[in-house]
Amino acid sequence: MPSVFAQLLDMRPRYNIDLGPRILPQSVYSFIDSGDLDALTEELARLARQLDRGGEPGQLGGPTPLTDGFASGQWTLSLISTSTPHDGSWEVVGSMTTMSIPECLYELIPKSIADALETGASPEAVSQMAAEEMPEELVLERITSLELWVRVSSWFFAA
């Protein structure tokens, strides 16, 4: 039901203002993996305080739309996946994690996978890396709502 799905996610069009940071620490990965949203909220606010050192907006040491979103709690985390039946249980065959703020939408990608994709690693190698459950830094990869819909819309009609 794409219409139900759309209402649950913050996938509206945005201005795509992205002034960083571009990497989130390993602790963010751990809090997402454990589902501890209170700790995640505190960690993102701490990260915003650490990065915003009183500079001018958009300059090094100044606030950015992303750190403002972290500090004010105006962010949305979406874990999107699709599963198929396999041997009497369900197997995840596709997933992505997004984070949005009012100005921008990001895909969160483990750093090792982002590095592998950037260097042209084979799909098999990337899949193997994705299957490993190793907490690591996360890359914030800017994505548009249209790009996100193109990637997940096929999941609605998969056989």
C-alpha positions as CSV (number, residue, x, y, z in Angstrom):
1,M,0.0,0.0,0.0
2,P,2.2,2.9,-1.2
3,S,-0.3,5.5,0.1
4,V,-0.1,4.1,3.6
5,F,3.6,3.9,3.4
6,A,4.0,7.5,2.3
7,Q,2.0,8.8,5.3
8,L,4.4,7.1,7.7
9,L,7.7,8.5,6.3
10,D,9.0,12.1,6.1
11,M,9.8,11.9,2.3
12,R,8.5,15.3,1.2
13,P,10.6,17.5,-1.2
14,R,13.3,19.6,0.4
15,Y,15.7,22.4,-0.5
16,N,18.7,20.0,0.1
17,I,20.8,22.5,2.0
18,D,23.7,20.4,3.2
19,L,26.5,22.0,5.2
20,G,27.6,18.9,7.2
21,P,28.6,17.1,9.2
22,R,28.9,14.3,6.7
23,I,30.0,11.5,9.1
24,L,28.2,10.4,12.3
25,P,30.2,8.6,15.0
26,Q,30.0,4.9,15.8
27,S,27.8,5.6,18.8
28,V,24.9,6.8,16.5
29,Y,25.1,3.5,14.7
30,S,25.0,1.6,18.0
31,F,21.9,3.5,19.3
32,I,20.1,3.0,16.0
33,D,20.9,-0.7,16.0
34,S,19.8,-1.1,19.6
35,G,16.6,1.0,19.1
36,D,17.5,3.3,21.9
37,L,15.9,6.5,20.6
38,D,16.4,8.4,23.9
39,A,20.1,7.8,23.8
40,L,20.2,8.6,20.1
41,T,18.4,11.9,20.7
42,E,20.9,12.8,23.5
43,E,23.9,11.8,21.3
44,L,22.7,13.9,18.3
45,A,22.2,16.9,20.6
46,R,25.7,16.3,22.1
47,L,27.2,16.2,18.6
48,A,25.5,19.5,17.7
49,R,26.9,21.1,20.8
50,Q,30.3,19.8,20.0
51,L,30.3,21.0,16.4
52,D,28.6,24.4,17.0
53,R,31.3,26.5,18.7
54,G,29.7,29.9,18.1
55,G,30.8,30.6,14.5
56,E,28.7,32.1,11.8
57,P,26.1,29.8,10.2
58,G,27.7,27.7,7.4
59,Q,31.2,28.4,8.6
60,L,33.5,25.9,10.3
61,G,32.5,26.0,14.0
62,G,29.1,27.5,13.2
63,P,25.7,25.9,13.1
64,T,24.3,24.2,10.1
65,P,20.8,23.1,9.2
66,L,21.8,19.5,10.2
67,T,23.2,20.5,13.6
68,D,20.3,22.8,14.3
69,G,18.0,19.8,13.5
70,F,20.0,17.6,15.9
71,A,19.9,20.3,18.7
72,S,16.2,21.0,18.4
73,G,15.1,17.4,17.9
74,Q,13.7,18.2,14.5
75,W,14.9,15.1,12.8
76,T,13.2,11.9,11.6
77,L,14.8,8.5,11.3
78,S,13.2,6.0,8.9
79,L,14.2,2.3,8.7
80,I,12.8,0.9,5.5
81,S,13.1,-2.7,4.5
82,T,11.4,-5.4,2.4
83,S,11.3,-9.1,3.2
84,T,10.3,-12.2,1.3
85,P,9.2,-15.7,2.6
86,H,12.1,-18.1,2.7
87,D,12.1,-21.6,4.3
88,G,9.2,-20.9,6.6
89,S,10.5,-17.5,7.8
90,W,11.1,-14.0,6.4
91,E,14.4,-12.9,4.8
92,V,15.3,-9.2,4.4
93,V,16.1,-8.6,0.7
94,G,16.4,-4.9,0.7
95,S,16.8,-2.1,3.3
96,M,17.8,1.5,3.7
97,T,18.0,3.9,6.6
98,T,17.2,7.6,6.1
99,M,17.4,10.6,8.3
100,S,15.6,13.8,7.5
101,I,15.7,17.4,8.8
102,P,13.4,20.1,7.5
103,E,16.0,21.2,4.9
104,C,17.5,17.9,3.7
105,L,17.0,14.1,3.4
106,Y,19.9,11.7,3.9
107,E,20.6,8.0,3.5
108,L,22.7,6.7,6.4
109,I,25.3,4.3,5.0
110,P,28.0,2.5,7.1
111,K,31.4,4.0,6.2
112,S,32.9,0.8,5.0
113,I,30.1,0.3,2.5
114,A,30.2,3.9,1.4
115,D,34.0,3.5,0.8
116,A,33.4,0.3,-1.1
117,L,30.7,1.8,-3.3
118,E,33.0,4.8,-4.0
119,T,35.8,2.5,-5.1
120,G,33.6,0.4,-7.4
121,A,33.5,-2.8,-5.3
122,S,31.5,-5.7,-6.7
123,P,27.8,-6.0,-5.6
124,E,28.8,-9.3,-3.9
125,A,31.5,-7.7,-1.8
126,V,29.1,-4.9,-0.8
127,S,26.4,-7.4,0.1
128,Q,28.8,-9.3,2.3
129,M,29.9,-6.2,4.1
130,A,26.3,-5.2,4.6
131,A,25.6,-8.6,6.3
132,E,28.4,-8.0,8.9
133,E,27.1,-6.6,12.1
134,M,29.9,-4.3,13.0
135,P,29.2,-0.9,14.5
136,E,31.0,1.8,12.7
137,E,30.8,5.4,11.6
138,L,27.8,6.4,9.3
139,V,28.1,8.5,6.2
140,L,25.3,11.0,5.6
141,E,24.6,10.7,1.8
142,R,22.3,13.4,0.6
143,I,19.3,11.9,-1.4
144,T,16.2,13.5,-2.8
145,S,12.7,12.3,-2.1
146,L,12.4,11.3,-5.8
147,E,15.6,9.2,-5.6
148,L,14.3,7.5,-2.5
149,W,10.9,6.7,-4.1
150,V,12.6,5.3,-7.2
151,R,14.6,2.9,-4.9
152,V,11.7,1.7,-2.7
153,S,8.7,1.8,-5.0
154,S,9.7,-1.5,-6.6
155,W,9.4,-3.1,-3.2
156,F,5.6,-2.6,-3.2
157,F,5.2,-4.8,-6.3
158,A,7.8,-7.4,-5.8
159,A,6.7,-11.0,-6.1
